[in-house]
Amino acid sequence: MSADQTVRAYLADTIDRPEFIRRLRAIGVTAGAAFGFADALTGYRQALAANGETPPASGHAALSPAEYDLVEAIAERILPTTDTPGAKEALAVNYIDIALAGANRSQLSRYQSGLAALQKHCTTALNKPFTALGPAEQDALLEDLEAGKLSDVEGGPAFFELMRRNVMEGFFCEPQYGGNHDMVGWKLVGFPGAQYGYADAYVNRVIDLPPVATTQAPGARG
């Protein structure tokens, strides 16, 4: 079962929390990230229930499938994969989706309106959706968005900056929040995470220990 199917089943309340975590672990999600996903989605489900709402049928936490794919494509151009991992490998879009269902829920309507306007511009001006454009075309379009040249996208520069900031958060965040998968962001810059002590003094010395997430038990450095 894929991650999307697992999230969908948990949001629909057809599997419980332990089973949700077990399934995520089975497809390679770290223990810390799996527990973080469970906490975020549980809070989201409770908030919806309190308002008499139900989770979206897409299986994503907040974004529709089309919105999710669009944000993922944008994230891949903001932080592309080169000879080092990018937003795609870090699952930055997953962080954004979960955050929009929880801590950043106030930004959801901004994402939805901005994405809709951007997609409309693409299909009207370029006769194809953003995800069907080539990398160079996508880059040029995002540069125009950042520069405020897309008049049909209200507040384009601020919207681009919001997405850029969220992508970077998803690349470098604690894995429990849904991004920084396998701690690729931390490994790239040599950040060790919240270590539980050091065997040697690391004053004025590069820390060469593998990174750890805060949700890992002391001493567990898998």
Buried (B, 14 or more C-beta within 10 A) or exposed (E): EEBBEBBBBBBEEEBEEEEBBEBBBEEEBBBBBBBBBBBBBBBBBEEBEEEEEEBBEBBBBBBBEBBBBBBBBBBBBBBBEEEEBBBBBBBBBBBBBBBBBBEBBEBBEBBBBBBBBBBEBBEEEEEEBBBEBEEEBBBEBBEBBBEEEBEEBEBBBEBBEBBBEBBBBBBBBBBBBBBBBBBBBBBBEEEBBEBEEEEEEEEEEEBEBEBBBEBBEEEEBE
